[in-house]
Every structure is written in C-alpha cells, then in structure tokens.
Amino acid sequence: MVEVSTKPLNPLLLIERTKRSRDGAVVTFVGVVRDNSDGHRVLFLDYEAYKEMAEAKLQEIVDEIKQRWELEDVSIYHRLGRLKIGEASLVVVVCSPHRKPAFEACAYAVDRIKDMVPIWKKEIFAEGGERWVGHED
C-alpha cells in the first residue's frame, strides 16, 4: 500500500494496516519535522508533490522491495501540505518473518524515496525567508 495525502499520519495505525500474523518483525521509519536546519530555526515545512507520479514511484519502490527481499507486507505513506514541528511526514512500514530483511528493506526504501519520488519540501524559517530543500542552487 502507498499513499500520498494531506491527512495526518498515525504510525501505529499504519503498522496495523500492514502487518500480518506471519510477520515476526516490524521495522518502521517515521520521518518527523525538526525545528532546525543548517543553523536556522524552522517554523514549519510545506510539502508539495505531483501526487499521481509520487504514488506511482512509491509503488515502484514497494515492488522492488517485495521482489528483492521476497517480502509481502510493505507500506509507504507520505504527507503533503503544511506540517508543524514534530509531525510525521513519512512512514515506511516493512514487515517480515525475520528482522534482517525488514531492516535492510526499510533503509533501502527511505534512500530510494529521497532519490526518485517527486515530493518537494520547503523550509520556512523563524528569522524570515524560506528554502526549497534539494534546490538550493
């Protein structure tokens, strides 16, 4: 399952949606909005995306994981819109009968999301100003 939405993310609910009785390991990554970046105090983040393409790319990542690690229970959720400090922006859930493939696949998913999914974030700073992350040039 993949979803890109403006709805708040509840990691525990997303884990329950993903795991099955055959799974002995649940590895979850939750990306949250932090209050600082490169020496600047961050007030909030704005996330934008090409939603349809982002969901298609997230599904590609899920499919890669399922094939590479022979897993069935993988979900990725990403939030859009304005997020406050401490709110979850990304939840990756990988469930497996054993821990090693779950850890490997979860780390792989986060790296692939950063590399290939058309979701952009803008940092809004307390001292004024803003910056699109990944587009500083």
N, C-alpha and C positions, 0 to 999 in steps of 0.2 A: 504494500500500500504506500502510496505517496500522496502528499497534499501540500499545496501552497495556498495559504489563506490568511486573511486578516484576523481570524479568530485566535484568542489566546491559546497557548499550548499547555496541556496538562500532561507532563511526562508519565505519571502513574497510569493515567487512563490510556495513553498511547502504548505503554508496555502491555497492559491488559488486552488491548486490541490485537497485539502482535503475537504474544507467546502462546504456546500450545503445551499440552501435557507431556509431550515427548521431549521438551526442552529442559535441559539441566543447567543451562547458562543463559543469562540475560545480560547483555552488555549494552549500556545506554550512554550516549553522549548528549549532553544538554549544553548548547551554547547560550550564554546569557549576556545581556548588555552590561558592560562595565562602565564605571564612572570616569575613566581617563583613557587618553590615547596620546602617545608621544609628547607627554608633558602638558597636555591640555585637559581641562576638566570638561567632561562630556555631560551635556544635559539630557540628551536622548538621541536615538537613531531613527532614521527614516529608511525603510527598505522598499525598493521597487523591483519589479520583475516583469518579464514577458512571461506571464503565468502559464500559458499553454506549452511554450517551449521549455520553461523551467520544469514543469511536471514531466514532460517527455524525457528530459535529460536525467531527472531524478529516477525515473523508471529504468532508464538505461543502466544507471549505477546499481539499482536493486537487481536487475537481471544479470549484470556482471558478477555481483556477489553470489547470487544463487548458483550460477554456473561454476565459478572459480572455487568456491568453498563447499559446494553441494549442500547449500542451506535452503530452507523454505520460508523461514519466518523473519522477514526483514521489512522495516518500515522507515520512511523518512518524511519528516514534516518540517516545513519552513514557514515562518511568519512574515507577513508583509505589513507595511504601514508604519505608524509612529510607535516606537517601543520605548518604554521608560527603563531607567536603570534597574537591573535585576530581573527584568522579564526575559523569558526564553524566546530566542529567535530561531533555534534549530534543535530538533530532537531526532536522533538516529537510534533506532532500536534494532539490535541483531540478537536473535535467539538461536540457540544451537544445543544439541545434546551435550556438547563439551565446550569448555571455556576458550581454548586456544583459537579455534576458528572464529568464534564470536568476537574476541578481542581484535584479531587481525582484520576481520571484515569491517568492523566498526571504524577502526582507524583509516582503513582504505576509503570507506565511504566519505568521511569528513574531508580527506585530501582531495578526492575526486570532485566533491561538491564545490570546493574552493576553485578548482581548476576549470570546470566546464559548465557550470549552471549559470544561466543569465539572471542572476539576482544581484542587485547592487545596493550598497548601504552608504548613507550619508550621515556623517557625524555632525552634530550641532553642538558648538562649544559655548561654555558659560561666559567667556570673555568676548563673545561675538564671533561671528564667522562660522563657516561650515566647510566640510571637505568630503568629497566622494572618495571612499576608500578603494584603492586599486587604480585610481585615476588622478593621482597627484600631479602628474605631468601635464 
